[in-house]
């Protein structure tokens, strides 16, 4: 069945394949060379078996994509169509020459026919749904609320056109084989294409033309992406597998929890004796590791990270997606200079002439510098419009480290690591950071706490209890099960001190033997590390490790137990201190209290007639996956009714205090804590509950403002889960430390149940 038409189209197809293959090979080779210019990172390759399993589960199972069920299901069919139906492209090359061509061995196999029919149809329906969602969520309708705001829409349309066209061609070819009587496969093995065949003519030549169209569209896609190496919406189809394989955690967990140690040349920096050539943080694009560059290359521009970002959602310039896109575009524009193909001039360009483009004015505050040129080569990684920076400082310092971007990214991009690495360079090398953060770091250096309070105040809360609290003085006695890490907020902030006292009383009631360090405790270092001052973090952490190792001297692993009320301390002590030699079993107070309730050592007996909504602290929830214990405690309290906010658990919305933002003013957009508090108040609760001292401060401040404006009832209060549990432990009207007076607290407008009059934090008037 080979005629002149088949010979002409077949010849063109083969020639086009040769050209496209050569271009694709050169593109992949160039991309590999560029990514290899990054700093080494030898931690990303093993264990091979575990990483391969993670890659297969995440890709084939679409575990990250299916968090957004309908979109995830549609994308799964598109994914399966691209890879599972690749053989239909091979078959098309034969069909161009001979319409009756079938793949050897499997061409008429009923399972292959059924698979191709179902997946081919699913691909078409899936891409049509994704096209619909792109248009429904388009920036022209939703403005910056659209997750596609800032994405390259033209590239997205091109990819969608290619997928839809190829999918349609697959079904048409199969249907034309049926209508032209060119297949012996049973009718039930091609139900969809068989039905389509009833309206198609008997035309082998038409089949050849459709196969040719399929080939041309597919190879045009390959040629286009070969010319545009930063086209992540297309290249992620290949790079995503390697990016998932090389993710930070081999077991599949997202890159949350601990920050990675600072490395240079692939090795951790020794801050006591750093090397002369050590690179501190990321000050230039070439300072990122190869994995960072692979991250940039893999970004799909779908904007799930952006849609969940608290900074972006409150009018700030930070979009995690656009940070990665800006770094990617700069990387590939600067690539000839990195590869030594071009040499930058010694003269710095004048960036004063730059003006924000319509695309970028709302996103990062300045226009992209187009092309590969001296201006691109000289750009600082972080800088203002006038400085020609790739990332604006307001973008960098808006991040709360909440982890929403990392949690939602379907291709495992490690946004927080990259942002904090850039912060490290700005702090340690450039000494360029918000002034209020400088005050916080000075307080940490001189006073050991972010507020700058004297060390002797760390034991004041103990004096307000009616039972004795054991002080750790040397190695702990055998009968002491836990060291209670109070934390800076829990010792000096009036609101957090109420939580500290509540937890202490609950542990005492349950008969748990615990001790505290008192004035021997200093800051865990979390604010310093998240700010970018790794040197100060290391100093504080090693000081604490020395203290803790002394307290736990002689204890074997499994008996070095710490309970912490602050999720930031909980994360640092448990997951970051092993980096500096501190190995401990750290639990959050909600985990321990939940266990005590389950064991019957704490029995809530007094009903608490309140409606509660629970706010997930980011460093407890997303960063450490502790979602259930706080909710189980609330469920154990009689009379309590709970209702979830629509953004909760792994999609919870930040309070605005993480990433050292607790000590930086919010000068751009809406305050994040106001946004979250308004969301809670929509449920008309009596109590907004949480399990973090920073969250308590932020939510309380916002609630106070709402009360002053008449937008919240005077009875509404912010309480830690432990305070609610303690109320349920007390007979009505019997006083309890940290719980005020029984279950009816909060009905009096004169009460100060959350410590709004904290002299230590200067939030609100004195009660």
C-alpha positions as CSV (number, residue, x, y, z in Angstrom):
1,X,0.0,0.0,0.0
2,X,3.0,2.3,-0.6
3,X,2.4,5.0,-3.2
4,X,3.9,8.4,-4.1
5,X,2.2,10.1,-1.1
6,X,3.7,7.6,1.3
7,X,7.1,7.9,-0.2
8,X,7.2,11.7,-0.1
9,X,5.8,11.9,3.5
10,X,7.9,9.0,4.7
11,X,11.1,10.6,3.3
12,X,10.2,14.0,5.0
13,X,9.5,12.2,8.2
14,X,12.9,10.4,8.3
15,X,14.8,13.6,7.4
16,X,12.9,15.5,10.1
17,X,13.7,12.8,12.6
18,X,17.4,13.0,11.9
19,X,17.4,16.8,12.3
20,X,15.3,16.7,15.5
21,X,17.4,14.0,17.0
22,X,20.7,15.8,16.4
23,X,19.2,19.0,17.9
24,X,17.8,17.1,20.9
25,X,21.2,15.5,21.5
26,X,23.0,18.8,21.4
27,X,20.4,20.3,23.8
28,X,20.7,17.5,26.3
29,X,24.4,17.7,26.2
30,X,24.4,21.5,26.7
31,X,21.9,21.1,29.6
32,X,24.1,18.5,31.3
33,X,27.2,20.6,30.9
34,X,25.4,23.7,32.4
35,X,24.0,21.7,35.4
36,X,27.5,20.2,36.0
37,X,28.9,23.7,36.5
38,X,27.1,23.7,39.9
39,X,28.8,22.8,43.2
40,X,29.1,19.1,43.9
41,X,26.7,17.3,46.2
42,X,27.5,13.6,46.8
43,X,24.5,13.0,49.0
44,X,22.0,12.6,46.2
45,X,22.8,9.2,44.7
46,X,22.1,6.6,47.3
47,X,20.7,4.3,48.5
48,X,19.9,3.5,44.9
49,X,17.1,1.0,45.6
50,X,15.2,3.3,48.0
51,X,15.6,6.2,45.6
52,X,14.4,4.2,42.6
53,X,11.4,3.0,44.5
54,X,10.6,6.6,45.5
55,X,10.9,7.8,41.9
56,X,8.6,5.0,40.7
57,X,6.0,5.6,43.4
58,X,5.9,9.3,42.9
59,X,5.9,9.3,39.1
60,X,3.7,6.3,38.3
61,X,1.5,6.8,41.4
62,X,1.4,10.6,41.0
63,X,1.3,10.8,44.7
64,X,2.1,14.6,44.8
65,X,-0.1,15.5,41.9
66,X,-3.1,13.6,43.3
67,X,-3.3,15.9,46.3
68,X,-5.3,18.0,43.9
69,X,-7.5,15.2,42.8
70,X,-9.2,16.2,39.6
71,X,-6.1,18.0,38.1
72,X,-3.9,15.2,39.3
73,X,-6.1,12.5,37.6
74,X,-6.1,14.5,34.4
75,X,-2.3,14.9,34.5
76,X,-1.9,11.2,35.2
77,X,-3.6,10.4,31.9
78,X,-1.5,12.9,30.0
79,X,1.6,11.5,31.7
80,X,0.7,7.9,30.8
81,X,-0.1,9.0,27.3
82,X,3.3,10.7,26.8
83,X,5.3,7.7,28.0
84,X,2.9,4.7,27.6
85,X,2.0,5.6,24.0
86,X,5.5,6.4,22.8
87,X,5.3,3.3,20.7
88,X,2.5,4.8,18.7
89,X,5.0,7.4,17.5
90,X,7.3,4.6,16.4
91,X,4.3,2.9,14.7
92,X,3.4,6.2,13.0
93,X,6.8,6.1,11.1
94,X,5.8,2.7,9.7
95,X,2.3,3.9,8.9
96,X,3.5,6.8,6.9
97,X,5.2,4.4,4.5
98,X,2.6,1.7,4.8
99,X,-0.9,2.4,6.3
100,X,-1.2,-1.3,7.1
101,X,1.9,-1.4,9.2
102,X,1.7,-2.8,12.8
103,X,4.4,-3.0,15.4
104,X,6.1,-6.3,15.4
105,X,5.0,-8.8,18.1
106,X,2.5,-6.5,19.9
107,X,0.7,-4.6,17.0
108,X,-2.4,-6.7,17.1
109,X,-2.2,-7.8,20.7
110,X,-5.6,-7.1,22.3
111,X,-4.1,-5.8,25.6
112,X,-2.0,-3.2,23.7
113,X,-5.0,-2.2,21.6
114,X,-7.2,-1.8,24.7
115,X,-4.5,0.1,26.6
116,X,-3.9,2.5,23.6
117,X,-7.6,3.1,23.2
118,X,-8.2,3.9,26.9
119,X,-5.0,5.9,27.6
120,X,-5.3,7.8,24.2
121,X,-8.8,8.8,25.1
122,X,-7.8,9.7,28.6
123,X,-5.0,11.8,27.3
124,X,-7.4,13.9,25.2
125,X,-9.9,14.3,28.0
126,X,-7.1,15.0,30.5
127,X,-5.5,17.8,28.4
128,X,-8.8,19.3,27.6
129,X,-9.6,19.5,31.3
130,X,-6.2,21.0,32.0
131,X,-6.7,23.6,29.2
132,X,-10.1,24.4,30.8
133,X,-8.5,24.9,34.2
134,X,-5.8,27.1,32.8
135,X,-8.4,29.3,31.2
136,X,-10.6,29.3,34.3
137,X,-7.7,30.2,36.5
138,X,-6.1,32.6,34.0
139,X,-4.5,35.8,35.4
140,X,-6.8,37.9,33.2
141,X,-9.7,36.6,35.3
142,X,-8.0,36.2,38.7
143,X,-5.1,38.6,38.6
144,X,-2.3,37.7,41.0
145,X,-4.6,35.2,42.7
146,X,-4.1,33.0,39.7
147,X,-1.5,30.3,40.2
148,X,-0.5,30.9,36.6
149,X,0.4,34.6,37.3
150,X,3.9,35.1,36.1
151,X,4.1,31.9,34.1
152,X,4.9,31.9,30.4
153,X,1.4,31.4,29.0
154,X,2.6,31.0,25.4
155,X,4.8,28.0,26.2
156,X,2.0,26.5,28.1
157,X,-0.4,26.8,25.2
158,X,2.2,25.3,22.8
159,X,2.6,22.2,25.0
160,X,-1.2,21.8,25.5
161,X,-1.7,22.1,21.7
162,X,0.9,19.4,21.0
163,X,-0.5,17.0,23.6
164,X,-4.1,17.5,22.4
165,X,-3.1,17.1,18.7
166,X,-1.0,14.0,19.2
167,X,-3.8,12.4,21.3
168,X,-6.4,13.1,18.6
169,X,-4.0,11.7,16.0
170,X,-3.6,8.5,18.0
171,X,-7.3,7.9,18.1
172,X,-7.8,8.9,14.4
173,X,-5.1,6.5,13.2
174,X,-6.5,3.6,15.1
175,X,-10.1,4.5,13.9
176,X,-8.9,4.8,10.3
177,X,-7.3,1.3,10.5
178,X,-10.7,0.0,11.5
179,X,-12.7,1.9,8.9
180,X,-10.1,0.9,6.2
181,X,-10.2,-2.8,7.4
182,X,-6.4,-2.7,8.2
183,X,-6.6,-4.5,11.5
184,X,-7.5,-8.0,12.7
185,X,-7.8,-7.1,16.4
186,X,-11.1,-8.0,18.0
187,X,-13.6,-5.1,18.1
188,X,-13.9,-5.2,21.9
189,X,-10.2,-4.3,22.2
190,X,-10.7,-0.9,20.5
191,X,-14.1,0.2,21.7
192,X,-13.5,4.0,21.4
193,X,-11.6,4.1,18.1
194,X,-14.0,1.4,16.8
195,X,-17.0,3.7,17.5
196,X,-15.1,6.6,15.9
197,X,-14.5,4.5,12.8
198,X,-18.2,4.4,12.0
199,X,-18.0,8.1,10.9
200,X,-14.7,7.9,9.1
201,X,-14.1,6.9,5.4
202,X,-12.2,3.9,4.1
203,X,-9.0,5.9,3.2
204,X,-5.5,4.5,3.8
205,X,-4.1,7.7,2.3
206,X,-5.9,9.7,5.0
207,X,-4.3,7.4,7.6
208,X,-0.9,8.2,6.2
209,X,-1.6,12.0,6.4
210,X,-2.7,11.8,10.0
211,X,0.4,9.7,10.9
212,X,2.5,12.3,9.2
213,X,0.8,15.1,11.1
214,X,1.5,13.2,14.4
215,X,5.1,12.9,13.5
216,X,5.5,16.5,12.5
217,X,3.8,17.9,15.6
218,X,5.8,15.6,17.9
219,X,9.2,16.4,16.2
220,X,8.3,20.1,16.1
221,X,7.8,20.0,19.9
222,X,11.3,18.3,20.2
223,X,12.9,21.0,18.0
224,X,11.3,23.8,19.9
225,X,12.4,22.6,23.3
226,X,15.8,21.9,22.0
227,X,16.1,25.6,21.2
228,X,14.7,26.7,24.5
229,X,16.6,25.0,27.4
230,X,14.7,27.0,30.0
231,X,11.3,25.7,28.9
232,X,10.5,23.9,32.1
233,X,6.9,23.3,31.2
234,X,8.3,20.8,28.6
235,X,11.7,19.7,29.9
236,X,10.2,18.6,33.2
237,X,8.9,15.5,31.3
238,X,12.5,14.3,31.3
239,X,14.2,16.1,34.2
240,X,11.5,15.4,36.8
241,X,12.5,11.7,37.1
242,X,16.1,12.7,38.0
243,X,14.9,15.5,40.2
244,X,12.7,13.2,42.2
245,X,15.4,10.5,42.4
246,X,17.9,13.1,43.7
247,X,15.6,14.7,46.2
248,X,17.0,15.5,49.6
249,X,15.3,12.6,51.4
250,X,15.6,9.2,49.7
251,X,12.5,7.9,51.4
252,X,10.3,10.4,49.6
253,X,9.8,12.9,52.3
254,X,9.8,16.5,51.1
255,X,12.8,18.8,51.8
256,X,11.3,20.1,55.1
257,X,12.2,20.0,58.7
258,X,16.0,20.7,59.1
259,X,17.9,23.1,57.0
260,X,21.0,21.5,55.4
261,X,24.4,22.5,56.7
262,X,26.3,25.1,54.8
263,X,28.5,23.4,52.3
264,X,31.3,24.5,49.9
265,X,32.7,22.3,47.2
266,X,30.3,19.6,48.4
267,X,31.6,19.5,52.0
268,X,30.2,21.0,55.2
269,X,32.0,24.2,56.2
270,X,34.0,24.0,59.4
271,X,33.2,27.3,61.0
272,X,36.0,26.9,63.5
273,X,38.5,26.7,60.7
274,X,36.9,27.5,57.3
275,X,38.9,27.1,54.1
276,X,40.2,30.1,52.3
277,X,38.2,29.2,49.2
278,X,35.0,28.2,51.1
279,X,31.8,29.7,49.6
280,X,29.4,31.0,52.2
281,X,25.9,30.6,50.9
282,X,24.9,31.5,47.4
283,X,26.0,34.8,46.1
284,X,26.2,33.9,42.4
285,X,24.2,31.5,40.3
286,X,27.3,29.2,40.0
287,X,27.4,28.9,43.8
288,X,24.3,26.6,43.7
289,X,24.8,22.9,43.6
290,X,24.0,20.8,40.5
291,X,20.8,19.7,42.3
292,X,19.8,23.3,42.7
293,X,20.3,23.9,39.0
294,X,18.3,20.8,38.2
295,X,15.6,22.2,40.4
296,X,15.5,25.4,38.4
297,X,15.4,23.4,35.1
298,X,12.6,21.2,36.3
299,X,10.1,23.9,37.3
300,X,6.8,23.3,35.5
301,X,5.5,26.8,36.1
302,X,2.1,25.4,37.3
303,X,2.1,27.6,40.3
304,X,0.9,25.2,43.1
305,X,3.7,26.6,45.3
306,X,2.6,30.2,44.5
307,X,-1.1,29.4,45.2
308,X,-0.2,28.2,48.7
309,X,2.4,30.8,49.6
310,X,1.3,33.1,52.5
311,X,3.5,35.9,51.3
312,X,2.2,35.9,47.8
313,X,-1.4,35.6,49.0
314,X,-1.0,38.7,51.1
315,X,0.3,41.0,48.4
316,X,4.0,40.5,48.9
317,X,6.4,40.2,45.9
318,X,7.6,36.7,46.8
319,X,6.4,33.9,44.6
320,X,8.3,30.6,45.1
321,X,7.6,29.8,41.5
322,X,9.0,33.0,40.1
323,X,12.0,32.8,42.3
324,X,12.9,29.5,40.7
325,X,12.0,30.8,37.2
326,X,14.2,33.9,37.7
327,X,17.1,31.7,38.8
328,X,16.5,29.3,35.9
329,X,16.4,32.0,33.3
330,X,19.5,33.7,34.7
331,X,21.3,30.4,34.8
332,X,20.8,29.6,31.1
333,X,21.4,33.2,30.1
334,X,24.7,33.2,31.9
335,X,25.6,29.7,30.8
336,X,28.1,30.7,28.1
337,X,30.1,32.6,30.7
338,X,29.9,29.7,33.1
339,X,31.2,27.3,30.4
340,X,34.0,29.6,29.4
341,X,32.5,30.2,25.9
342,X,32.3,34.0,26.6
343,X,34.3,36.3,28.9
344,X,32.6,39.1,30.8
345,X,33.9,42.6,30.5
346,X,35.6,44.3,33.5
347,X,33.2,47.2,33.3
348,X,30.0,47.0,35.3
349,X,26.9,47.9,33.2
350,X,24.5,50.7,34.1
351,X,21.3,49.2,35.4
352,X,19.6,52.5,36.1
353,X,17.8,52.4,32.8
354,X,15.8,49.2,33.7
355,X,12.1,49.6,33.9
356,X,9.6,47.0,35.2
357,X,7.8,45.1,32.4
358,X,4.1,44.6,32.6
359,X,4.7,40.9,33.3
360,X,7.1,41.5,36.2
361,X,6.0,44.8,37.8
362,X,3.7,43.0,40.2
363,X,5.9,39.9,40.7
364,X,9.4,40.8,41.4
365,X,9.5,44.6,41.0
366,X,11.8,44.9,38.0
367,X,12.1,43.6,34.4
368,X,14.1,40.6,33.4
369,X,17.3,41.3,31.6
370,X,16.9,39.7,28.2
371,X,19.5,37.6,26.4
372,X,23.1,36.6,27.1
373,X,25.3,39.7,27.6
374,X,27.6,41.4,30.0
375,X,24.7,42.8,31.9
376,X,23.5,39.2,32.6
377,X,27.0,38.1,33.5
378,X,27.6,40.9,36.0
379,X,24.1,40.8,37.7
380,X,24.2,40.3,41.5
381,X,22.1,37.3,42.6
382,X,20.2,39.5,45.1
383,X,19.7,43.2,44.4
384,X,17.3,46.0,43.7
385,X,16.1,47.2,40.4
386,X,18.8,49.8,40.3
387,X,21.4,47.1,41.1
388,X,20.2,44.8,38.4
389,X,19.6,42.0,40.9
390,X,18.1,38.6,39.9
391,X,16.1,38.4,43.1
392,X,14.8,41.5,44.8
393,X,15.7,41.8,48.5
394,X,12.0,42.2,49.3
395,X,11.4,38.9,47.7
396,X,14.1,37.2,49.7
397,X,13.1,38.5,53.1
398,X,9.3,37.9,52.6
399,X,9.7,34.1,53.1
400,X,8.3,32.7,56.3
401,X,9.9,29.2,55.7
402,X,6.4,27.8,56.1
403,X,7.1,25.0,53.7
404,X,3.9,25.2,51.7
405,X,5.8,25.5,48.4
406,X,7.9,22.5,49.1
407,X,5.0,20.5,50.3
408,X,2.9,21.1,47.2
409,X,5.6,21.0,44.4
410,X,4.9,17.9,42.3
411,X,8.6,17.7,41.1
412,X,10.2,18.1,44.5
413,X,11.9,21.5,44.1
414,X,13.6,22.6,47.3
415,X,12.6,26.3,47.5
416,X,13.4,26.9,51.1
417,X,16.9,25.6,50.9
418,X,17.6,27.9,48.0
419,X,16.1,30.9,49.6
420,X,17.9,30.4,52.9
421,X,21.2,29.7,51.1
422,X,20.8,33.1,49.4
423,X,20.0,34.7,52.8
424,X,23.2,33.1,54.2
425,X,25.3,34.9,51.7
426,X,23.5,38.2,52.3
427,X,24.0,38.0,56.1
428,X,27.5,36.5,56.3
429,X,29.2,38.1,53.4
430,X,27.2,41.2,52.4
431,X,25.9,42.1,55.9
432,X,22.7,43.1,54.1
433,X,19.5,42.3,55.9
434,X,16.5,44.0,57.6
435,X,17.6,46.3,60.4
436,X,15.2,44.8,63.0
437,X,16.6,41.4,62.3
438,X,20.0,42.8,63.2
439,X,18.7,43.7,66.6
440,X,17.4,40.2,67.1
441,X,20.8,38.7,66.2
442,X,22.6,41.0,68.5
443,X,20.3,40.0,71.3
444,X,21.0,36.3,70.6
445,X,24.8,37.0,70.7
446,X,24.7,39.0,73.9
447,X,21.7,37.7,75.8
448,X,21.0,34.3,74.4
449,X,17.4,35.1,73.4
450,X,15.8,37.1,70.6
451,X,14.1,39.6,72.9
452,X,17.3,40.6,74.7
453,X,15.9,39.8,78.2
454,X,18.4,39.0,80.9
455,X,19.2,35.3,81.5
456,X,17.9,35.4,85.1
457,X,14.3,35.7,83.9
458,X,14.2,32.2,82.5
459,X,13.2,30.8,85.9
460,X,10.6,33.4,86.8
461,X,7.7,31.2,85.6
462,X,8.6,28.5,88.1
463,X,7.9,30.9,91.0
464,X,4.3,31.1,89.9
465,X,3.7,27.4,90.4
466,X,2.5,25.7,93.6
467,X,4.7,22.7,93.2
468,X,8.5,22.3,92.9
469,X,10.1,22.0,89.5
470,X,13.4,20.1,89.4
471,X,16.4,22.1,88.1
472,X,19.0,20.2,86.0
473,X,22.3,20.5,87.8
474,X,24.7,18.1,86.3
475,X,23.6,14.6,85.0
476,X,19.9,14.0,85.5
477,X,18.9,11.4,88.1
478,X,17.7,8.1,86.8
479,X,14.1,8.8,87.8
480,X,13.9,11.9,85.6
481,X,12.3,10.8,82.3
482,X,12.2,14.1,80.4
483,X,14.2,17.3,80.2
484,X,11.6,20.1,79.6
485,X,13.0,22.5,77.0
486,X,11.2,25.7,77.8
487,X,12.5,27.8,75.0
488,X,13.0,31.6,74.9
489,X,9.3,32.4,74.3
490,X,8.2,30.0,76.9
491,X,10.4,31.6,79.5
492,X,10.1,35.4,78.7
493,X,6.9,36.0,76.8
494,X,3.9,36.3,79.1
495,X,1.5,34.5,76.7
496,X,3.9,31.7,76.1
497,X,4.7,31.5,79.9
498,X,1.1,30.5,80.4
499,X,1.6,27.6,78.1
500,X,4.8,26.6,79.9
501,X,3.0,26.6,83.2
502,X,0.1,24.6,81.8
503,X,2.4,21.9,80.4
504,X,4.4,21.8,83.6
505,X,1.2,21.3,85.7
506,X,-0.1,18.6,83.3
507,X,3.1,16.7,83.5
508,X,3.1,17.0,87.3
509,X,-0.5,15.8,87.4
510,X,0.4,12.8,85.2
511,X,3.3,11.9,87.4
512,X,5.9,12.5,84.8
513,X,9.3,13.2,86.3
514,X,10.9,16.1,84.4
515,X,13.5,18.8,84.9
516,X,14.4,22.1,83.3
517,X,17.6,23.9,82.6
518,X,16.4,27.3,83.8
519,X,19.1,29.9,83.3
520,X,21.4,27.3,81.8
521,X,19.2,27.2,78.7
522,X,19.9,29.5,75.7
523,X,18.2,30.0,72.3
524,X,18.1,26.9,70.1
525,X,19.4,29.1,67.3
526,X,16.4,28.6,65.0
527,X,15.8,32.4,64.3
528,X,19.5,32.9,63.5
529,X,19.6,29.9,61.1
530,X,16.4,30.8,59.3
531,X,17.7,34.4,59.1
532,X,20.8,33.1,57.3
533,X,23.3,33.6,60.2
534,X,24.6,30.1,60.1
535,X,27.7,31.0,62.1
536,X,25.6,32.2,65.0
537,X,23.4,29.1,64.8
538,X,26.4,26.9,65.0
539,X,27.7,28.8,68.0
540,X,24.4,28.5,69.9
541,X,23.8,24.9,68.9
542,X,27.2,23.7,70.0
543,X,26.8,25.5,73.3
544,X,23.5,23.8,73.9
545,X,24.8,20.4,72.7
546,X,27.5,20.7,75.3
547,X,25.0,21.5,78.0
548,X,22.6,18.8,76.9
549,X,25.3,16.1,76.7
550,X,26.3,17.0,80.2
551,X,22.7,16.6,81.4
552,X,22.3,13.3,79.6
553,X,25.8,12.0,80.5
554,X,25.7,8.2,80.9
555,X,22.4,7.8,79.3
556,X,22.0,5.4,76.3
557,X,20.0,6.3,73.2
558,X,16.3,6.1,73.9
559,X,16.7,7.7,77.4
560,X,17.9,11.1,76.2
561,X,14.4,12.5,76.1
562,X,13.4,16.2,75.6
563,X,9.9,17.7,75.5
564,X,9.5,21.1,73.9
565,X,6.5,23.4,73.6
566,X,8.0,25.5,70.7
567,X,7.9,23.7,67.3
568,X,10.9,25.7,66.2
569,X,12.9,24.4,69.1
570,X,11.4,20.9,68.6
571,X,12.6,21.0,65.0
572,X,16.1,22.3,65.8
573,X,16.8,20.1,68.7
574,X,15.5,16.9,67.1
575,X,16.4,17.3,63.5
576,X,19.2,19.9,63.2
577,X,21.3,19.3,66.3
578,X,22.4,15.9,65.0
579,X,24.4,17.9,62.4
580,X,26.5,19.3,65.3
581,X,26.7,16.1,67.4
582,X,23.5,16.3,69.4
583,X,21.5,13.1,69.3
584,X,18.3,13.3,71.4
585,X,14.7,11.9,71.4
586,X,12.7,15.1,71.1
587,X,8.9,15.2,71.3
588,X,6.5,18.1,71.1
589,X,4.3,18.7,74.1
590,X,1.2,17.8,72.2
591,X,2.6,14.4,71.4
592,X,3.5,13.7,75.0
593,X,0.2,15.0,76.4
594,X,-1.7,13.0,73.8
595,X,0.1,9.9,74.9
596,X,-0.6,10.6,78.6
597,X,-4.3,11.1,77.7
598,X,-4.3,7.8,75.8
599,X,-2.7,6.0,78.7
600,X,-5.2,7.3,81.1
601,X,-2.7,9.3,83.1
602,X,-4.5,12.5,82.2
603,X,-8.3,12.3,82.3
604,X,-10.3,15.3,81.1
605,X,-13.3,15.3,83.4
606,X,-14.8,18.9,83.2
607,X,-16.7,19.7,80.0
608,X,-15.5,22.8,78.2
609,X,-18.4,24.3,76.3
610,X,-16.5,26.0,73.6
611,X,-16.3,26.0,69.8
612,X,-12.7,25.6,68.7
613,X,-10.8,25.8,65.5
614,X,-7.2,24.6,65.4
615,X,-4.4,26.4,63.6
616,X,-1.5,24.1,62.5
617,X,1.9,25.6,63.3
618,X,4.0,25.2,60.1
619,X,7.1,23.8,61.9
620,X,4.9,21.3,63.8
621,X,2.7,20.3,60.9
622,X,4.3,20.5,57.5
623,X,7.9,20.4,58.6
624,X,7.4,17.5,61.1
625,X,4.1,16.0,60.1
626,X,2.6,16.3,63.6
627,X,-1.1,16.8,62.7
628,X,-3.0,14.2,64.8
629,X,-1.9,14.6,68.4
630,X,-3.2,18.1,68.9
631,X,-6.5,17.2,67.4
632,X,-6.8,14.0,69.5
633,X,-6.3,16.1,72.6
634,X,-9.1,18.4,71.6
635,X,-11.3,15.5,70.8
636,X,-10.7,14.1,74.3
637,X,-12.2,17.2,75.9
638,X,-15.9,16.8,76.7
639,X,-18.2,19.5,75.5
640,X,-15.7,20.9,73.0
641,X,-16.9,21.3,69.4
642,X,-14.2,21.6,66.8
643,X,-14.3,22.8,63.2
644,X,-11.4,22.9,60.7
645,X,-10.5,25.9,58.7
646,X,-10.6,25.3,54.9
647,X,-6.8,25.7,54.9
648,X,-5.5,23.1,57.4
649,X,-3.0,20.3,57.9
650,X,-0.6,20.1,54.9
651,X,-2.4,23.1,53.3
652,X,-2.5,25.1,56.5
653,X,-1.8,28.8,56.3
654,X,1.1,30.3,58.1
655,X,0.8,32.8,61.0
656,X,3.6,34.9,59.5
657,X,6.3,34.3,62.2
658,X,8.5,31.7,60.7
659,X,11.7,32.2,58.8
660,X,12.7,34.8,61.5
661,X,9.8,36.9,60.3
662,X,8.7,37.1,64.0
663,X,11.4,39.9,64.4
664,X,10.9,41.7,61.1
665,X,8.2,44.2,60.3
666,X,5.6,43.4,57.6
667,X,5.8,46.5,55.5
668,X,4.3,45.2,52.2
669,X,0.8,44.0,51.6
670,X,-1.6,42.6,54.2
671,X,-0.3,41.2,57.4
672,X,-0.2,37.4,57.2
673,X,-1.5,37.0,60.8
674,X,-4.5,39.1,60.0
675,X,-5.3,37.0,57.0
676,X,-5.2,33.8,59.1
677,X,-7.1,35.2,62.0
678,X,-9.9,36.4,59.6
679,X,-10.1,32.9,58.2
680,X,-10.5,31.5,61.7
681,X,-13.1,34.1,62.7
682,X,-15.2,33.1,59.7
683,X,-16.1,30.0,61.6
684,X,-17.4,32.1,64.6
685,X,-15.2,30.2,67.2
686,X,-14.9,30.9,70.9
687,X,-11.3,29.7,70.8
688,X,-8.6,29.8,68.2
689,X,-6.3,27.0,69.3
690,X,-2.7,26.3,68.3
691,X,0.5,24.7,69.6
692,X,3.2,27.2,69.1
693,X,4.2,30.3,71.1
694,X,4.9,32.3,67.9
695,X,1.5,31.4,66.5
696,X,-0.1,32.5,69.8
697,X,1.6,35.8,69.6
698,X,0.7,36.5,66.0
699,X,-2.9,35.3,66.2
700,X,-3.4,37.1,69.5
701,X,-2.1,40.4,68.1
702,X,-4.4,40.1,65.1
703,X,-7.4,39.1,67.3
704,X,-6.8,42.1,69.6
705,X,-6.9,44.4,66.5
706,X,-10.1,42.8,65.4
707,X,-11.7,43.3,68.8
708,X,-10.7,46.9,68.8
709,X,-12.4,47.3,65.4
710,X,-15.5,45.5,66.6
711,X,-14.9,42.7,64.2
712,X,-14.5,39.9,66.8
713,X,-16.3,39.2,70.0
714,X,-14.6,40.0,73.3
715,X,-15.1,36.4,74.5
716,X,-12.9,35.0,71.6
717,X,-9.5,33.9,72.8
718,X,-6.3,32.3,71.5
719,X,-5.2,29.3,73.6
720,X,-2.6,26.5,73.3
721,X,-4.0,23.0,73.2
722,X,-2.4,22.3,76.6
723,X,-4.3,25.2,78.2
724,X,-7.6,23.8,77.0
725,X,-6.7,20.3,78.2
726,X,-5.7,21.8,81.6
727,X,-9.1,23.5,81.9
728,X,-10.8,20.2,81.4
729,X,-8.7,18.7,84.2
730,X,-9.9,21.2,86.8
731,X,-13.2,21.2,88.7
732,X,-15.3,24.2,87.7
733,X,-14.1,27.5,89.2
734,X,-11.0,25.9,90.7
735,X,-7.9,27.8,89.7
736,X,-5.2,26.2,87.7
737,X,-1.8,27.6,86.7
738,X,-1.8,28.5,83.0
739,X,-5.5,27.8,82.7
740,X,-7.1,30.8,84.5
741,X,-10.4,29.7,86.1
742,X,-12.0,26.7,84.7
743,X,-14.0,26.2,81.5
744,X,-15.8,29.5,81.5
745,X,-12.7,31.7,81.1
746,X,-13.0,34.0,78.1
747,X,-16.5,35.2,78.7
748,X,-15.3,38.3,80.6
749,X,-13.9,41.1,78.5
750,X,-11.6,42.1,81.4
751,X,-9.8,38.8,81.4
752,X,-6.3,38.4,80.0
753,X,-6.3,34.8,79.1
754,X,-3.6,35.0,76.5
755,X,-1.3,37.4,78.1
756,X,-1.9,40.4,75.8
757,X,-0.1,42.6,78.3
758,X,3.3,41.0,77.8
759,X,6.0,43.5,78.7
760,X,8.6,41.3,77.0
761,X,7.0,41.4,73.6
762,X,5.4,44.9,73.7
763,X,2.3,43.6,72.0
764,X,-0.8,45.6,73.2
765,X,-1.5,47.4,76.4
766,X,-0.8,46.1,79.9
767,X,-3.8,44.4,81.4
